[in-house]
Amino acid sequence: MQTIEIKTKIEDKKGWVFGVRVDGVSHKVDVKKGDYERLTGGKVTPEELVEKSFKFLLAREPKEAILKSFNIMEIQRYFPEYESEMSR
């Protein structure tokens, strides 16, 4: 099992930027508030969404294949089932 650590969170009126480390590999993830609401309905925290999103990615590809910097909705482009999985 790989370790997912949310190291930093920066919030502004548009959303959040998270610094995430997966077994020593750093990533920067942008989450817009509208996307967060659509994906979660506010039922989990933004941090939980990011963690669930990384678990989703790691179940489908090696950590080295995950983009270093991305908007959370880019996952949908590569994995069409992402949004329905996160909405559950």
N, C-alpha and C positions, 0 to 999 in steps of 0.2 A: 504494500500500500504506500502510495506516495504522499508526502506531507505537503499540504497546501496551507500557506501562511499569508494572511492579509496583513501587510506590513504598514501601509499608510492609507489614509483616506483624506481626500481634499473635496470639500463640498462648495458648490456655488448655486446660484438660482436655477441653472440649467440641469444640474445633476452632480455626479461624483466622478472622481478619478481615483482608482485604487492601485496601489503598488502591491503586487502579489508575487510570492516566491513559491516555486514548486521544486523541492529537493535542490535548492541552491540556484535555480534558474529564475531570473527576474522577468516580470511582465508588468505592463502598464495597461489598465483596462478602464475605458471610459463608459459610463452608464448615464444615459439621459433619463431625466425623471419620467417623461412620457413612456419610454421603453420599459422602465422599471414597473410602472403601474400596469402597463399592458401585459407584461410577463408574469407578474405576481399578484396583481389586484391588491397590493399592500399587505399581503398575508405573511410575508417574510421580510426581514431587513435587507437593505441593499447588499450588506456583507454576505448574508446567507445566499442571495442570488448569485453573487460572484463565486462563492465557494461551490454551489451546486453546478454552476456553469463550468467550472474547472473539472469537477468530477465527471460531468457529461463529456467534456473534451477528452479527458484522460482515458475514458472507457472506449474511445474511438481512435485515438492516435497517441503516439509517444510524446512525452513532454517536450522533446526537442522540436517537434513539428508545430507546436503552438506558437502563433505569432508573438513577437516580443511586445508589440503595442497594437491595440485594436479597440474598436467600439464593440460593445457586447452584442449588438445586432449583426455583426459580421459573421458570427457563428452560424446564423440562420442561412447565410449564403452558401456555406460549405456543407451544412447539415440541415436539410429542410425540416426535419422532425424536431429541431431545437425548441422552437416557440411552443409547440404543443406539449413537449416534455416539461418545460419550465412552468407552464400554466397549471400543471396538475398539483 
